[in-house]
Amino acid sequence: MAASRTVIVGHDGSPTSDLALAWALNYAGRFEASVRVIRGWSISTAPRPASMTGGYVPPIEEFAAAVLADLEADGARVVAEWGAGVE
């Protein structure tokens, strides 16, 4: 049974993290590995969910969804150029 291989790379939306993601995709492609892209965040650094208005603070799941949407958008061009296998 072959071991599952995963390359983990952080992405913060910067051009430098685009380079890190491209490197990870290239590296993973050579070893038939998948790529997992991660982003650290807190309530104060997360993008604001659309439902956040006035004094309403949405549940944490909506902040997490907003972070994920930003991460997917930020990495889409790099992923399209370098390949699939991203989790």
C-alpha positions in Angstrom: 0.0 0.0 0.0 1.5 3.3 -1.1 1.7 6.1 1.4 -0.4 9.2 0.7 1.8 12.2 0.1 0.7 15.8 0.8 2.6 19.0 0.5 1.4 21.8 2.8 2.0 25.4 1.9 0.8 28.6 3.5 -0.7 31.4 1.4 -1.4 34.9 2.7 -2.4 36.6 -0.6 1.0 38.1 -1.3 3.0 37.7 -4.5 5.6 35.8 -2.5 3.0 33.3 -1.3 2.0 32.9 -5.0 5.6 31.8 -5.6 5.5 29.4 -2.7 2.2 27.9 -4.0 3.7 27.5 -7.5 6.7 25.8 -6.0 4.5 23.5 -4.0 2.4 22.5 -7.0 5.5 21.9 -9.1 7.1 19.8 -6.3 3.9 17.8 -5.6 3.5 17.1 -9.3 6.9 15.4 -9.4 6.1 13.1 -6.5 2.4 12.4 -7.2 1.4 14.3 -4.1 -1.6 16.5 -3.3 -1.2 20.0 -2.1 -3.0 21.5 0.9 -3.1 25.3 1.0 -3.5 26.9 4.5 -4.1 30.4 5.8 -3.9 31.5 9.4 -6.4 34.0 10.5 -8.3 35.5 13.5 -11.6 37.4 13.8 -9.6 40.7 13.6 -7.7 39.7 10.4 -10.5 37.8 8.6 -12.4 39.5 5.7 -15.9 40.6 6.8 -18.8 38.3 5.8 -21.5 39.9 3.7 -24.0 39.4 6.6 -22.0 41.6 9.0 -23.9 44.8 9.2 -24.5 47.4 11.9 -24.1 45.7 15.3 -24.6 42.1 14.1 -21.6 39.9 14.3 -22.1 36.7 12.3 -21.1 33.2 13.5 -17.5 32.1 13.2 -18.5 29.8 10.3 -19.3 32.8 8.2 -15.8 34.3 8.9 -14.2 31.0 8.0 -16.2 30.9 4.7 -15.1 34.4 3.9 -11.4 33.4 4.5 -11.8 30.3 2.4 -13.4 32.4 -0.5 -10.5 34.8 -0.4 -7.9 32.0 -0.3 -9.5 30.3 -3.3 -9.6 33.6 -5.2 -6.1 34.5 -4.3 -4.6 31.2 -5.4 -6.9 30.5 -8.5 -4.5 31.9 -11.1 -1.5 30.0 -9.7 -3.5 26.8 -9.5 -4.7 27.2 -13.1 -1.2 27.7 -14.3 0.5 24.9 -12.3 -2.0 22.2 -12.0 -4.5 20.3 -10.0 -4.4 18.3 -6.8 -5.0 21.2 -4.4 -7.1 20.5 -1.3 
